[in-house]
């Protein structure tokens, strides 16, 4: 059961970055060991954004930022 929970923790953060291109990650110190946190962060950093349904929305945000944040 514990290994299944560990895989879910890793997969959840991977999916958030791959699907939504998140640039912030938060980890609960009460629920993770140092090794689990390191593994999650390494996996998260290595994850590429795969585009998908939010790509157009993110492009719109990038356009607005480039026009207004000079």
N, C-alpha and C positions, 0 to 999 in steps of 0.2 A: 504494500500500500504506500509506503513512504517513497519508493522510487517513482511510482506513478505521479504522486504529488510533486516531486522534484521536476519531472519532465513537463508537467503542466506549467510550473513557474517559468521554466526556460522558454517553452513554446509561446506563452502569452506575451512576453516582452519581444520575442522575435517577430511574432505576427503583427504587433502594434507598429513596429518600425517598418517592416516590409509592406504592410498595407496602408498605413497612415503617414509614414515618413516623420514620425515623432522625433524630436530632438532633445527631449528631457526624459529621464528615467528616474523613478523613485523606488526605493527598496525598503521594506520594513525590517528594521534591525532586530525586532523582537521575534521574527519568524524565520530568519535566514542565518545560516552559519556564514563565516567569512568566505569559506570555499564556495558555497552556493552563490554568494553575491559576486565573487570574482568570475565564476563561470557564466552567470547571467550577463554581467557587464561585457565580458569578452565576446559572447555570442551576439549581444546587442550591437556592439561596435562593428562587428564583422558583417552585419546584416545590411543588404542593399535594399533600397526602396524599389519595389517592382512595378510602380505605376498604379494602374488599376483605377477604380472608381473615383478616387480622390485626386488624381493627377491634374485634372482640369481645374479643380478648385484651388489646388496649391499653386498652379501657374497664375491664376487670377490674383492670388495674394502676393506672389512675387512681383507681378506687374504693378500692383498698387504700391507696394513698398519701394520699388525702384523709381516710381514717379514722385513719391512724396517724402522719401527719406534721403534726401541728397545732402 
